[in-house]
Structures are given as C-alpha cells and as structure tokens.
Amino acid sequence: MTSDVEATDRKILELLAADGRMSFTDLGKATGLSTSAVHQRVKRLEARGTITGYGASIDHDQLGLPLTAFISIRPIDPSQPDDSPERLRDVAEIESCWSVAGDESYILKVRVAAPIDLEDLLARIRAAANVSTRTTIVLSTPYENRPV
C-alpha cells in the first residue's frame, strides 16, 4: 500500500478486508465518520484502485474441491515465447497464477477433488503450456487471505 493512504483510510481498508459487506453506517461508527463521508472515502479508494474488488470467502471442501496444490512451472524450451499464463487462462482448476523469480517462471494455485484429478490436471498443464512442473500438495491451511 502506498504511503499516501492516511490512517482513516487504512482503518476503512482493514474493516472492509475483514468484512467486505460492512455497511457504510457501520464503517462510519467504527471510524467516527458520517455515513456520507465514509461513502465518499470508499468511492475514492475504489476510483484510485486501492480497493480492487469485493469477494466471498469460499469453503472449497463444500464445493467438492478439498485438494489444494501449488504447481511451479517453467518452459521446456526457454527460447519460446513466455506465454504460459495465456495458454493456461481457461483451465478452470487454476485459481491463481503468479510470475516469480527463481528457477521456475510461474506458480499456480490449483484446487481439485482428488489426487487422480491433480494427475490429470498436471498432464493438461504440461501439454497446453509446454512446461515442466513441480508440485506441492497442501496438507492444511492454518490461515489464508489475512486482512491488511
């Protein structure tokens, strides 16, 4: 976060990160501002791109996707274009894709139902993006998406 975000705006961001559905009235009570002042500040934070969106926290186990894994990928032929994110954009099991420094080019966060599905996904990723993979399976998640 940039240093031009003042303390009151930081408080609003903390509150919204913890509960994205918090009303302007409740934000006002928590920050000592009027409802209209909070509304103006939130709209300004959205317009500046400090707030990029709002989302729901999902229990992936209930969706039948209990297995989370991180897949590090790197091109088999480094002379080819670096277009793995585009090649993999429509693979539904990929939740996130990060460009990273180090031996690998990208790290993918994926969610699947079972180990056999992960095996199938790895084959599809390798074929679609012409990459080698290294996989880490998540055993448990003590915390994730912690607020600011």
N, CA, C and O atoms as a DFTB+ gen file, in Angstrom:
592 C
 N C O
     1  1       0.840      -1.165       0.000
     2  2       0.000       0.000       0.000
     3  2       0.894       1.238       0.000
     4  3       1.936       1.258       0.654
     5  1       0.486       2.258      -0.727
     6  2       1.301       3.455      -0.823
     7  2       1.188       4.282       0.439
     8  3       0.235       4.145       1.207
     9  1       2.172       5.141       0.643
    10  2       2.207       5.948       1.853
    11  2       1.165       7.059       1.841
    12  3       0.933       7.678       2.879
    13  1       0.526       7.337       0.697
    14  2      -0.467       8.400       0.646
    15  2      -1.836       7.972       1.175
    16  3      -2.788       8.752       1.138
    17  1      -1.938       6.742       1.665
    18  2      -3.185       6.295       2.277
    19  2      -3.127       6.675       3.759
    20  3      -2.313       6.148       4.517
    21  1      -3.989       7.580       4.147
    22  2      -3.951       8.071       5.519
    23  2      -4.553       7.073       6.500
    24  3      -5.141       6.068       6.101
    25  1      -4.400       7.362       7.785
    26  2      -4.790       6.429       8.848
    27  2      -6.279       6.056       8.786
    28  3      -6.618       4.886       8.960
    29  1      -7.156       7.005       8.547
    30  2      -8.585       6.708       8.495
    31  2      -8.901       5.788       7.317
    32  3      -9.697       4.857       7.440
    33  1      -8.267       6.062       6.174
    34  2      -8.469       5.198       5.014
    35  2      -7.935       3.797       5.298
    36  3      -8.547       2.808       4.894
    37  1      -6.816       3.705       5.979
    38  2      -6.266       2.391       6.351
    39  2      -7.242       1.632       7.237
    40  3      -7.425       0.426       7.071
    41  1      -7.867       2.330       8.175
    42  2      -8.853       1.700       9.056
    43  2     -10.033       1.187       8.235
    44  3     -10.510       0.074       8.458
    45  1     -10.498       1.987       7.297
    46  2     -11.599       1.552       6.427
    47  2     -11.178       0.311       5.645
    48  3     -11.949      -0.641       5.527
    49  1      -9.964       0.317       5.115
    50  2      -9.465      -0.833       4.358
    51  2      -9.377      -2.079       5.232
    52  3      -9.738      -3.171       4.792
    53  1      -8.900      -1.926       6.466
    54  2      -8.822      -3.064       7.395
    55  2     -10.208      -3.641       7.653
    56  3     -10.398      -4.857       7.632
    57  1     -11.174      -2.758       7.897
    58  2     -12.537      -3.198       8.189
    59  2     -13.157      -3.905       6.983
    60  3     -13.804      -4.940       7.138
    61  1     -12.964      -3.359       5.798
    62  2     -13.531      -3.980       4.594
    63  2     -12.821      -5.282       4.240
    64  3     -13.442      -6.200       3.704
    65  1     -11.516      -5.368       4.537
    66  2     -10.801      -6.614       4.278
    67  2     -11.332      -7.728       5.179
    68  3     -11.387      -8.888       4.771
    69  1     -11.717      -7.374       6.395
    70  2     -12.269      -8.365       7.319
    71  2     -13.727      -8.697       6.997
    72  3     -14.165      -9.831       7.192
    73  1     -14.481      -7.700       6.502
    74  2     -15.892      -7.901       6.172
    75  2     -16.256      -6.993       5.012
    76  3     -16.640      -5.841       5.217
    77  1     -16.139      -7.501       3.801
    78  2     -16.403      -6.723       2.600
    79  2     -17.841      -6.275       2.457
    80  3     -18.148      -5.436       1.610
    81  1     -18.725      -6.823       3.274
    82  2     -20.149      -6.452       3.215
    83  2     -20.536      -5.453       4.300
    84  3     -21.717      -5.149       4.469
    85  1     -19.554      -4.940       5.035
    86  2     -19.856      -3.989       6.110
    87  2     -20.523      -2.749       5.521
    88  3     -20.081      -2.219       4.501
    89  1     -21.587      -2.295       6.169
    90  2     -22.340      -1.144       5.664
    91  2     -21.559       0.147       5.896
    92  3     -20.677       0.209       6.753
    93  1     -21.900       1.176       5.117
    94  2     -21.271       2.480       5.314
    95  2     -21.588       3.016       6.701
    96  3     -20.759       3.691       7.311
    97  1     -22.783       2.721       7.202
    98  2     -23.159       3.157       8.548
    99  2     -22.241       2.526       9.597
   100  3     -21.743       3.215      10.488
   101  1     -22.020       1.212       9.486
   102  2     -21.140       0.536      10.445
   103  2     -19.696       0.981      10.294
   104  3     -18.976       1.105      11.285
   105  1     -19.262       1.226       9.050
   106  2     -17.902       1.758       8.840
   107  2     -17.776       3.128       9.505
   108  3     -16.755       3.438      10.118
   109  1     -18.813       3.935       9.378
   110  2     -18.802       5.260       9.998
   111  2     -18.699       5.177      11.513
   112  3     -17.940       5.925      12.130
   113  1     -19.462       4.268      12.113
   114  2     -19.414       4.099      13.569
   115  2     -18.023       3.660      14.015
   116  3     -17.532       4.107      15.052
   117  1     -17.393       2.794      13.241
   118  2     -16.075       2.271      13.609
   119  2     -14.957       3.289      13.405
   120  3     -13.899       3.188      14.026
   121  1     -15.193       4.268      12.534
   122  2     -14.133       5.238      12.235
   123  2     -14.434       6.643      12.755
   124  3     -13.577       7.524      12.688
   125  1     -15.642       6.857      13.271
   126  2     -16.013       8.179      13.763
   127  2     -16.400       9.152      12.660
   128  3     -16.433      10.362      12.881
   129  1     -16.694       8.628      11.474
   130  2     -17.102       9.474      10.353
   131  2     -18.594       9.322      10.087
   132  3     -19.223       8.355      10.519
   133  1     -19.144      10.290       9.373
   134  2     -20.544      10.175       8.958
   135  2     -20.641       9.127       7.852
   136  3     -19.653       8.781       7.205
   137  1     -21.858       8.636       7.658
   138  2     -22.087       7.644       6.609
   139  2     -21.692       8.203       5.238
   140  3     -21.074       7.502       4.436
   141  1     -22.047       9.457       4.970
   142  2     -21.720      10.045       3.660
   143  2     -20.211      10.241       3.497
   144  3     -19.682      10.075       2.398
   145  1     -19.521      10.589       4.574
   146  2     -18.057      10.754       4.488
   147  2     -17.370       9.416       4.205
   148  3     -16.430       9.345       3.413
   149  1     -17.848       8.363       4.860
   150  2     -17.289       7.030       4.606
   151  2     -17.571       6.621       3.159
   152  3     -16.692       6.097       2.474
   153  1     -18.786       6.860       2.707
   154  2     -19.157       6.513       1.332
   155  2     -18.216       7.214       0.336
   156  3     -17.734       6.591      -0.610
   157  1     -17.961       8.504       0.556
   158  2     -17.062       9.254      -0.328
   159  2     -15.646       8.682      -0.295
   160  3     -14.999       8.554      -1.335
   161  1     -15.169       8.342       0.895
   162  2     -13.810       7.787       1.015
   163  2     -13.703       6.431       0.312
   164  3     -12.722       6.168      -0.384
   165  1     -14.710       5.572       0.494
   166  2     -14.687       4.253      -0.147
   167  2     -14.711       4.421      -1.664
   168  3     -13.956       3.752      -2.370
   169  1     -15.565       5.302      -2.170
   170  2     -15.631       5.532      -3.616
   171  2     -14.288       6.060      -4.137
   172  3     -13.858       5.683      -5.227
   173  1     -13.629       6.927      -3.368
   174  2     -12.319       7.448      -3.774
   175  2     -11.273       6.331      -3.779
   176  3     -10.448       6.260      -4.691
   177  1     -11.301       5.459      -2.768
   178  2     -10.367       4.327      -2.716
   179  2     -10.600       3.366      -3.883
   180  3      -9.653       2.788      -4.416
   181  1     -11.851       3.202      -4.273
   182  2     -12.165       2.364      -5.437
   183  2     -11.666       3.028      -6.720
   184  3     -11.068       2.368      -7.569
   185  1     -11.910       4.326      -6.860
   186  2     -11.514       5.054      -8.074
   187  2      -9.994       5.068      -8.244
   188  3      -9.494       4.989      -9.366
   189  1      -9.264       5.169      -7.137
   190  2      -7.788       5.177      -7.197
   191  2      -7.219       3.784      -7.409
   192  3      -6.025       3.637      -7.672
   193  1      -8.056       2.764      -7.300
   194  2      -7.567       1.399      -7.487
   195  2      -6.986       0.790      -6.226
   196  3      -6.391      -0.286      -6.288
   197  1      -7.140       1.446      -5.077
   198  2      -6.674       0.868      -3.809
   199  2      -7.578      -0.296      -3.436
   200  3      -7.096      -1.346      -3.011
   201  1      -8.885      -0.119      -3.593
   202  2      -9.832      -1.227      -3.450
   203  2     -10.084      -1.732      -4.862
   204  3     -10.603      -1.007      -5.711
   205  1      -9.709      -2.988      -5.105
   206  2      -9.825      -3.535      -6.458
   207  2     -11.048      -4.422      -6.634
   208  3     -11.357      -4.824      -7.756
   209  1     -11.743      -4.732      -5.562
   210  2     -12.942      -5.545      -5.677
   211  2     -13.353      -6.107      -4.336
   212  3     -12.690      -5.902      -3.320
   213  1     -14.458      -6.816      -4.360
   214  2     -15.011      -7.443      -3.163
   215  2     -15.313      -8.897      -3.509
   216  3     -15.716      -9.196      -4.633
   217  1     -15.124      -9.792      -2.559
   218  2     -15.378     -11.191      -2.865
   219  2     -15.840     -11.962      -1.652
   220  3     -15.765     -11.493      -0.517
   221  1     -16.316     -13.150      -1.925
   222  2     -16.773     -14.038      -0.862
   223  2     -15.664     -15.038      -0.533
   224  3     -14.907     -15.443      -1.415
   225  1     -15.573     -15.430       0.725
   226  2     -14.667     -16.499       1.132
   227  2     -15.414     -17.814       0.965
   228  3     -16.516     -17.985       1.485
   229  1     -14.808     -18.730       0.239
   230  2     -15.475     -19.965      -0.146
   231  2     -14.874     -21.146       0.617
   232  3     -13.657     -21.227       0.781
   233  1     -15.718     -22.049       1.075
   234  2     -15.265     -23.316       1.654
   235  2     -15.179     -24.315       0.502
   236  3     -16.189     -24.884       0.088
   237  1     -13.973     -24.522      -0.007
   238  2     -13.784     -25.377      -1.177
   239  2     -14.099     -26.845      -0.895
   240  3     -14.436     -27.588      -1.816
   241  1     -13.994     -27.268       0.352
   242  2     -14.385     -28.639       0.702
   243  2     -15.861     -28.859       0.369
   244  3     -16.233     -29.902      -0.169
   245  1     -16.692     -27.875       0.691
   246  2     -18.121     -28.000       0.418
   247  2     -18.437     -27.989      -1.075
   248  3     -19.499     -28.451      -1.494
   249  1     -17.520     -27.467      -1.867
   250  2     -17.693     -27.475      -3.325
   251  2     -17.152     -28.756      -3.950
   252  3     -17.222     -28.941      -5.165
   253  1     -16.612     -29.639      -3.108
   254  2     -16.043     -30.875      -3.629
   255  2     -14.639     -30.703      -4.182
   256  3     -14.194     -31.495      -5.013
   257  1     -13.933     -29.665      -3.721
   258  2     -12.565     -29.399      -4.163
   259  2     -11.627     -29.312      -2.957
   260  3     -11.055     -28.252      -2.702
   261  1     -11.463     -30.398      -2.222
   262  2     -10.685     -30.350      -0.983
   263  2      -9.167     -30.333      -1.180
   264  3      -8.436     -29.977      -0.256
   265  1      -8.685     -30.707      -2.358
   266  2      -7.245     -30.799      -2.570
   267  2      -6.719     -29.515      -3.205
   268  3      -7.097     -29.158      -4.321
   269  1      -5.839     -28.827      -2.475
   270  2      -5.178     -27.616      -2.973
   271  2      -3.722     -27.958      -3.219
   272  3      -3.098     -28.666      -2.429
   273  1      -3.185     -27.454      -4.315
   274  2      -1.775     -27.676      -4.625
   275  2      -1.191     -26.430      -5.264
   276  3      -1.899     -25.621      -5.864
   277  1       0.122     -26.297      -5.119
   278  2       0.876     -25.252      -5.794
   279  2       1.733     -25.942      -6.845
   280  3       2.479     -26.871      -6.534
   281  1       1.628     -25.491      -8.079
   282  2       2.373     -26.085      -9.179
   283  2       3.328     -25.028      -9.726
   284  3       2.900     -24.000     -10.251
   285  1       4.613     -25.294      -9.597
   286  2       5.623     -24.414     -10.180
   287  2       5.880     -24.886     -11.598
   288  3       6.061     -26.079     -11.841
   289  1       5.898     -23.943     -12.538
   290  2       6.127     -24.323     -13.931
   291  2       7.304     -23.547     -14.506
   292  3       7.589     -22.420     -14.100
   293  1       7.977     -24.177     -15.457
   294  2       8.998     -23.481     -16.232
   295  2       9.002     -24.055     -17.638
   296  3       8.713     -25.236     -17.834
   297  1       9.330     -23.219     -18.616
   298  2       9.265     -23.678     -20.001
   299  2      10.284     -24.774     -20.277
   300  3      11.406     -24.740     -19.770
   301  1       9.880     -25.743     -21.084
   302  2      10.812     -26.788     -21.509
   303  2      11.837     -26.177     -22.453
   304  3      13.017     -26.525     -22.403
   305  1      11.388     -25.263     -23.318
   306  2      12.284     -24.567     -24.249
   307  2      12.270     -23.076     -23.907
   308  3      11.355     -22.361     -24.317
   309  1      13.272     -22.598     -23.162
   310  2      13.286     -21.187     -22.743
   311  2      13.347     -20.189     -23.897
   312  3      13.090     -19.002     -23.694
   313  1      13.678     -20.643     -25.092
   314  2      13.739     -19.724     -26.233
   315  2      12.348     -19.421     -26.796
   316  3      12.199     -18.508     -27.608
   317  1      11.336     -20.171     -26.377
   318  2       9.971     -19.940     -26.850
   319  2       9.360     -18.746     -26.110
   320  3       9.839     -18.368     -25.040
   321  1       8.302     -18.152     -26.680
   322  2       7.653     -17.004     -26.019
   323  2       7.152     -17.370     -24.617
   324  3       6.735     -18.500     -24.362
   325  1       7.204     -16.384     -23.723
   326  2       6.737     -16.577     -22.346
   327  2       5.234     -16.302     -22.305
   328  3       4.800     -15.238     -21.866
   329  1       4.443     -17.281     -22.770
   330  2       3.006     -17.085     -22.871
   331  2       2.202     -18.110     -22.064
   332  3       1.035     -18.362     -22.363
   333  1       2.827     -18.693     -21.049
   334  2       2.132     -19.704     -20.237
   335  2       0.833     -19.191     -19.629
   336  3      -0.170     -19.903     -19.676
   337  1       0.805     -17.982     -19.056
   338  2      -0.471     -17.522     -18.484
   339  2      -1.599     -17.495     -19.519
   340  3      -2.731     -17.867     -19.211
   341  1      -1.299     -17.066     -20.720
   342  2      -2.332     -17.044     -21.768
   343  2      -2.754     -18.458     -22.151
   344  3      -3.944     -18.722     -22.325
   345  1      -1.795     -19.362     -22.284
   346  2      -2.103     -20.741     -22.660
   347  2      -2.947     -21.455     -21.598
   348  3      -3.700     -22.378     -21.907
   349  1      -2.808     -21.012     -20.345
   350  2      -3.491     -21.684     -19.232
   351  2      -4.706     -20.910     -18.713
   352  3      -5.366     -21.352     -17.773
   353  1      -4.994     -19.787     -19.305
   354  2      -6.047     -18.893     -18.811
   355  2      -7.403     -19.584     -18.629
   356  3      -8.125     -19.263     -17.685
   357  1      -7.756     -20.507     -19.492
   358  2      -9.076     -21.133     -19.432
   359  2      -9.110     -22.456     -18.665
   360  3     -10.118     -23.162     -18.702
   361  1      -8.028     -22.797     -17.975
   362  2      -8.013     -24.023     -17.164
   363  2      -8.707     -23.691     -15.841
   364  3      -8.145     -22.998     -14.992
   365  1      -9.918     -24.186     -15.677
   366  2     -10.780     -23.792     -14.555
   367  2     -10.187     -24.113     -13.185
   368  3     -10.457     -23.401     -12.218
   369  1      -9.394     -25.159     -13.088
   370  2      -8.854     -25.571     -11.786
   371  2      -7.783     -24.617     -11.267
   372  3      -7.453     -24.656     -10.082
   373  1      -7.235     -23.762     -12.129
   374  2      -6.204     -22.814     -11.707
   375  2      -6.879     -21.598     -11.092
   376  3      -7.583     -20.848     -11.768
   377  1      -6.649     -21.417      -9.790
   378  2      -7.245     -20.303      -9.059
   379  2      -6.402     -19.038      -9.181
   380  3      -6.947     -17.942      -9.307
   381  1      -5.070     -19.181      -9.145
   382  2      -4.170     -18.035      -9.201
   383  2      -2.932     -18.406      -9.996
   384  3      -2.537     -19.571     -10.055
   385  1      -2.325     -17.391     -10.607
   386  2      -1.073     -17.567     -11.339
   387  2      -0.172     -16.390     -10.996
   388  3      -0.528     -15.236     -11.231
   389  1       1.001     -16.692     -10.435
   390  2       1.960     -15.655     -10.059
   391  2       3.241     -15.810     -10.860
   392  3       3.771     -16.915     -10.972
   393  1       3.744     -14.720     -11.417
   394  2       5.066     -14.698     -12.031
   395  2       6.071     -14.557     -10.895
   396  3       5.919     -13.693     -10.032
   397  1       7.110     -15.417     -10.894
   398  2       8.039     -15.440      -9.770
   399  2       9.491     -15.403     -10.248
   400  3       9.795     -15.738     -11.393
   401  1      10.366     -14.992      -9.353
   402  2      11.804     -15.051      -9.603
   403  2      12.312     -16.389      -9.078
   404  3      11.740     -16.951      -8.144
   405  1      13.370     -16.890      -9.671
   406  2      13.930     -18.164      -9.229
   407  2      13.994     -19.148     -10.376
   408  3      13.985     -18.755     -11.543
   409  1      14.060     -20.425     -10.046
   410  2      14.175     -21.460     -11.070
   411  2      12.920     -21.582     -11.924
   412  3      13.013     -21.841     -13.124
   413  1      11.755     -21.401     -11.326
   414  2      10.508     -21.508     -12.058
   415  2      10.085     -20.145     -12.591
   416  3      10.560     -19.108     -12.129
   417  1       9.190     -20.164     -13.565
   418  2       8.683     -18.916     -14.147
   419  2       7.393     -18.460     -13.474
   420  3       7.174     -17.266     -13.271
   421  1       6.545     -19.427     -13.133
   422  2       5.242     -19.125     -12.536
   423  2       4.919     -20.150     -11.462
   424  3       5.410     -21.278     -11.485
   425  1       4.078     -19.729     -10.518
   426  2       3.499     -20.656      -9.548
   427  2       1.993     -20.559      -9.693
   428  3       1.422     -19.469      -9.685
   429  1       1.358     -21.717      -9.825
   430  2      -0.090     -21.805      -9.969
   431  2      -0.692     -22.363      -8.691
   432  3      -0.159     -23.316      -8.124
   433  1      -1.777     -21.793      -8.236
   434  2      -2.545     -22.357      -7.134
   435  2      -3.750     -23.039      -7.745
   436  3      -4.529     -22.412      -8.464
   437  1      -3.906     -24.321      -7.461
   438  2      -4.988     -25.097      -8.070
   439  2      -5.822     -25.784      -6.996
   440  3      -5.354     -26.023      -5.882
   441  1      -7.062     -26.095      -7.351
   442  2      -7.959     -26.833      -6.465
   443  2      -8.645     -27.914      -7.283
   444  3      -9.201     -27.657      -8.350
   445  1      -8.589     -29.147      -6.746
   446  2      -9.198     -30.300      -7.423
   447  2      -9.867     -31.196      -6.385
   448  3      -9.714     -30.994      -5.180
   449  1     -10.617     -32.197      -6.875
   450  2     -11.366     -33.084      -5.995
   451  2     -10.519     -34.204      -5.407
   452  3     -10.726     -34.594      -4.258
   453  1      -9.560     -34.731      -6.183
   454  2      -8.832     -35.929      -5.737
   455  2      -7.467     -35.986      -6.418
   456  3      -7.229     -35.298      -7.410
   457  1      -6.572     -36.813      -5.875
   458  2      -5.240     -36.949      -6.481
   459  2      -5.279     -37.318      -7.970
   460  3      -4.452     -36.832      -8.741
   461  1      -6.202     -38.147      -8.376
   462  2      -6.294     -38.523      -9.791
   463  2      -6.612     -37.299     -10.659
   464  3      -6.148     -37.195     -11.794
   465  1      -7.406     -36.381     -10.112
   466  2      -7.728     -35.149     -10.834
   467  2      -6.503     -34.245     -10.944
   468  3      -6.309     -33.569     -11.953
   469  1      -5.679     -34.240      -9.895
   470  2      -4.436     -33.469      -9.940
   471  2      -3.498     -34.049     -10.999
   472  3      -2.864     -33.308     -11.748
   473  1      -3.417     -35.368     -11.053
   474  2      -2.578     -36.018     -12.055
   475  2      -3.036     -35.633     -13.468
   476  3      -2.211     -35.313     -14.324
   477  1      -4.337     -35.664     -13.706
   478  2      -4.885     -35.265     -15.000
   479  2      -4.588     -33.792     -15.289
   480  3      -4.203     -33.440     -16.404
   481  1      -4.767     -32.942     -14.292
   482  2      -4.512     -31.509     -14.456
   483  2      -3.055     -31.258     -14.815
   484  3      -2.763     -30.456     -15.702
   485  1      -2.145     -31.932     -14.138
   486  2      -0.717     -31.762     -14.439
   487  2      -0.417     -32.120     -15.895
   488  3       0.345     -31.419     -16.562
   489  1      -1.001     -33.185     -16.381
   490  2      -0.789     -33.580     -17.775
   491  2      -1.327     -32.511     -18.726
   492  3      -0.688     -32.185     -19.727
   493  1      -2.490     -31.973     -18.411
   494  2      -3.071     -30.929     -19.266
   495  2      -2.241     -29.655     -19.252
   496  3      -2.066     -29.024     -20.294
   497  1      -1.722     -29.261     -18.077
   498  2      -0.880     -28.071     -17.965
   499  2       0.399     -28.254     -18.776
   500  3       0.797     -27.367     -19.530
   501  1       1.038     -29.410     -18.615
   502  2       2.277     -29.676     -19.353
   503  2       2.048     -29.612     -20.858
   504  3       2.852     -29.028     -21.585
   505  1       0.966     -30.203     -21.323
   506  2       0.678     -30.230     -22.759
   507  2       0.295     -28.843     -23.287
   508  3       0.765     -28.432     -24.348
   509  1      -0.540     -28.137     -22.562
   510  2      -1.042     -26.841     -23.041
   511  2       0.038     -25.774     -23.082
   512  3       0.070     -24.955     -24.001
   513  1       0.928     -25.776     -22.087
   514  2       1.906     -24.696     -21.979
   515  2       3.325     -25.122     -22.331
   516  3       4.230     -24.288     -22.327
   517  1       3.542     -26.409     -22.637
   518  2       4.880     -26.925     -22.954
   519  2       5.871     -26.578     -21.829
   520  3       6.909     -25.956     -22.058
   521  1       5.514     -27.002     -20.611
   522  2       6.302     -26.684     -19.419
   523  2       6.611     -27.948     -18.626
   524  3       5.957     -28.980     -18.778
   525  1       7.625     -27.834     -17.778
   526  2       7.849     -28.859     -16.764
   527  2       7.215     -28.343     -15.472
   528  3       7.057     -27.136     -15.288
   529  1       6.853     -29.268     -14.581
   530  2       6.149     -28.875     -13.361
   531  2       6.823     -29.451     -12.123
   532  3       7.507     -30.473     -12.180
   533  1       6.611     -28.768     -11.007
   534  2       6.989     -29.260      -9.683
   535  2       5.809     -28.935      -8.784
   536  3       5.372     -27.786      -8.717
   537  1       5.290     -29.949      -8.090
   538  2       4.031     -29.801      -7.364
   539  2       4.210     -29.954      -5.868
   540  3       4.932     -30.835      -5.399
   541  1       3.540     -29.081      -5.121
   542  2       3.477     -29.160      -3.666
   543  2       2.009     -29.254      -3.282
   544  3       1.216     -28.380      -3.631
   545  1       1.646     -30.310      -2.564
   546  2       0.264     -30.503      -2.126
   547  2       0.088     -29.906      -0.734
   548  3       0.917     -30.121       0.150
   549  1      -0.989     -29.162      -0.545
   550  2      -1.292     -28.533       0.739
   551  2      -1.924     -29.574       1.659
   552  3      -2.906     -30.218       1.292
   553  1      -1.360     -29.736       2.850
   554  2      -1.919     -30.665       3.832
   555  2      -2.986     -29.994       4.695
   556  3      -4.017     -30.596       4.995
   557  1      -2.737     -28.750       5.092
   558  2      -3.730     -27.982       5.843
   559  2      -3.428     -26.509       5.651
   560  3      -2.337     -26.142       5.215
   561  1      -4.395     -25.667       5.977
   562  2      -4.242     -24.222       5.805
   563  2      -4.562     -23.538       7.138
   564  3      -5.723     -23.233       7.411
   565  1      -3.543     -23.294       7.969
   566  2      -3.803     -22.628       9.245
   567  2      -4.444     -21.242       9.073
   568  3      -5.289     -20.856       9.881
   569  1      -4.058     -20.494       8.037
   570  2      -4.725     -19.240       7.705
   571  2      -4.430     -18.896       6.255
   572  3      -3.438     -19.334       5.672
   573  1      -5.333     -18.091       5.693
   574  2      -5.235     -17.688       4.290
   575  2      -5.975     -16.368       4.117
   576  3      -6.948     -16.098       4.822
   577  1      -5.518     -15.556       3.189
   578  2      -6.170     -14.270       2.880
   579  2      -6.382     -13.425       4.126
   580  3      -7.469     -12.899       4.366
   581  1      -5.319     -13.306       4.914
   582  2      -5.418     -12.498       6.136
   583  2      -5.684     -11.053       5.804
   584  3      -5.149     -10.540       4.821
   585  1      -6.507     -10.372       6.606
   586  2      -6.768      -8.952       6.353
   587  2      -5.492      -8.126       6.509
   588  3      -4.507      -8.563       7.104
   589  1      -5.549      -6.917       5.953
   590  2      -4.419      -5.974       6.000
   591  2      -3.996      -5.760       7.435
   592  3      -3.062      -5.002       7.696
